[in-house]
Amino acid sequence: MARDAVTITELTSGTAATNPAGTAINTTNGAVINGAKDTSRLLIRITNTNGTQRVATIKAGDNPPAVRKGLGDLAITVPATTGDVLVVVESARFLQDDGSIQVDFAASMAGVISAVRLPKGA
């Protein structure tokens, strides 16, 4: 399965930025956030436009580098209609060996996923 790519928006300190448009959720493909690497400043936003709450699952990574992958996937309930969640994940649990983060979505979920990286020192 080829996952849909989510581009990371790099924020700059002291500069306003609009919320990124994100990548449309495709429940068949799932999503991949390439270049995630150090996730300590990475913020993932998942928006659900379906009329009922749905679950997005951040997949456990590969060991190495994800030495805590044994904790497993992280299932996140996203509220219905225009509900969204913001998630920060740890590299040691979710990073794939290619430096990416993978996300799966429950059947019938619709909406967008986006990612922003906070600047250093923020």
N, C-alpha and C positions, 0 to 999 in steps of 0.2 A: 504494500500500500504506500503510495506516494503522499506524504503529508503536505498540507498547505502551509507555506512559509509565512511567518509573522515577522515583520521587520521591526527591529528595536529602534525606537526614537531616542536619540541621545539628547538629554536636556543640558542646557548651559546655565551656569550659576548667574543669577541677576538678570535673566532674560525670560520674558513671558513666552509661553508656548501654548498652542491650542491642543486640545485632546486629539490624539491621532485617530484617524478614521478606522484603523484596524483592518483585520482580515475576517471576511464572512465565515461563520462557522459552517463546516461541512461535516456532518456526523459520520459519513463514510470514510473520509480521509483523515480526520483529526488534524492537529496542527503541530508545527515544529517552530521553535524559537531558536534560530541559528545564531551562533556567536554569543550565547548567554555567558559562558565561561564563569567568572566570579559573579554570583547572583546576589551578593550582599547589597547591591544598589539597584537591582532589577525589580521593577514593579509590573506585575501582570494584571491586566484588567479584563474580566470576562463579563459580557453583557448578554442577558437572556431576553429575547423578545417574544418567546413562546408564552402562551396564556397560563401555563402552569410551571411550577419550579422544576428545574432540571439539574442534573449533576454533571460537572466537568471533572475529569480525573487527570491529575498531573502524574505522569508515569515515573516510577522509580528508575534511577539511572543505571549506568554500567559501573562495575568495580574492576579496575580503577576507572575513573577518578572518584566515583560515588561510593566511598567506603561505608556509608550508612544506608545503602540501598536496601538492606535487609528490613528496614522499617516499612518498606512497601510503598505502594501508590498513595496519593492523597486525593480523596474524593471530596469535592467541594459542592455544596448545594447552592445554586444560584437562584435568587428569587424570581418570581414570575413577571411577565410582561416587560417592564423596562428596568427590571432589577439587574444590578451588577455587583460584582465583588472585586476587591483589590487583594492581591496575594503576593507575598514575598516568600520565596522558597530558598532552601539551602543547597549549595552546590554539592555538599557531601552526601546528599540523599537523592537528588534529582538529575544531576548532570550526566549526560550521555558521553561516551568516549570521544565523540566528535565535537564536544563543546556545546551541544544543544540541549533544549528542554522539550519534551514531548507531552502533548495534551490530547486526551480523547474526550468525546462528548456523548451524552446520553442520546438515544434515539429521539427524534422529533425536536431536538434543541435547535433553536435559531438565534441569531445574534451576531456579535463580533467578539474577537479577541485581539488585544493590543498589548504592547510591552513598551515601557519607558525605562531608561537607565538614568538614575540621578547622578549629578556631577560629584566628583570627589570633594570631600569637605562639606557636603550638604547635610 
